Amino acid sequence: MMCARSTLFLGLVRPPQMLGLPILYAVLWIFGSVLALIWSQSLWAFALSAAAYPALWLAAQWDPAFVEVIRVVSEHTRPTRNRKIWDGDSYAP
């Protein structure tokens, strides 16, 4: 197939990235860094952000859609009826 080898086609269907991370990972990293800086009011938040970037990059290499999967599953999975009894979802009686 010609489209499978075309660099233009591969460039157009590639998922969007920012700073080498998929968009959702990058947004989480940036907002998390800003919130850590605001909450701690310390420049150590930059060190924490710098340490979190490689972890997010490795997670994105493992599965670029992992954060999206977690988001969709948490939106569409309803809590069970016995959640209050067991302090969590229990699917067994």
C-alpha positions in Angstrom: 0.0 0.0 0.0 1.3 3.4 -0.9 -0.4 5.2 1.9 1.2 3.0 4.6 4.7 4.1 3.4 4.0 7.8 2.6 5.6 10.1 5.1 2.9 12.7 4.5 0.2 10.2 5.3 2.0 9.0 8.4 2.5 12.6 9.5 -1.2 13.4 9.1 -2.5 10.4 11.0 0.0 10.6 13.8 -1.6 11.5 17.2 -1.0 15.2 18.2 1.8 15.8 20.7 3.1 18.6 22.8 6.6 18.5 24.3 7.0 14.9 23.2 3.9 13.8 25.1 0.4 13.0 23.8 -1.9 16.0 24.4 -3.7 14.6 27.4 -0.5 13.6 29.1 1.0 17.1 28.4 -2.1 18.9 29.7 -2.1 16.8 32.9 1.7 17.5 33.4 1.3 21.2 32.8 -1.8 21.7 35.0 -0.3 19.4 37.7 2.9 21.4 37.7 1.1 24.8 38.0 -1.2 23.5 40.7 1.8 22.1 42.6 3.6 25.4 42.3 0.5 27.3 43.5 -0.3 25.0 46.4 3.3 24.6 47.7 4.4 28.2 46.9 7.9 26.7 46.6 10.3 26.4 43.7 10.7 22.7 44.6 7.5 22.2 42.5 9.7 22.7 39.4 11.9 19.8 40.6 8.8 17.7 41.1 7.6 18.6 37.6 10.9 17.8 36.1 10.9 14.4 37.8 7.3 13.7 36.6 8.0 14.4 33.0 10.2 11.2 32.3 7.6 9.1 34.2 4.8 10.5 32.0 7.0 10.0 28.9 7.6 6.4 29.7 3.9 5.9 30.4 3.1 7.4 27.1 5.5 5.1 25.3 3.9 2.1 27.1 0.3 3.1 26.1 -0.4 6.5 24.6 -4.2 6.2 25.3 -4.0 5.0 28.9 -5.2 8.2 30.4 -8.0 8.4 27.9 -9.1 4.8 28.7 -9.1 5.5 32.4 -11.2 8.7 31.8 -13.8 6.9 29.6 -14.0 3.9 32.0 -14.6 6.1 35.0 -17.3 8.0 33.2 -19.2 5.0 32.0 -18.8 2.6 34.9 -21.6 3.1 37.4 -21.1 2.3 41.1 -22.6 -0.9 42.4 -25.6 -1.0 44.7 -23.6 -2.3 47.6 -20.9 0.4 47.4 -21.9 1.9 50.8 -21.8 -1.5 52.5 -18.2 -2.4 51.4 -16.8 1.1 51.1 -16.1 0.3 47.4 -17.5 -1.6 44.4 -18.1 -5.3 45.2 -19.5 -7.4 42.4 -20.0 -10.5 44.5 -23.0 -10.9 46.8 
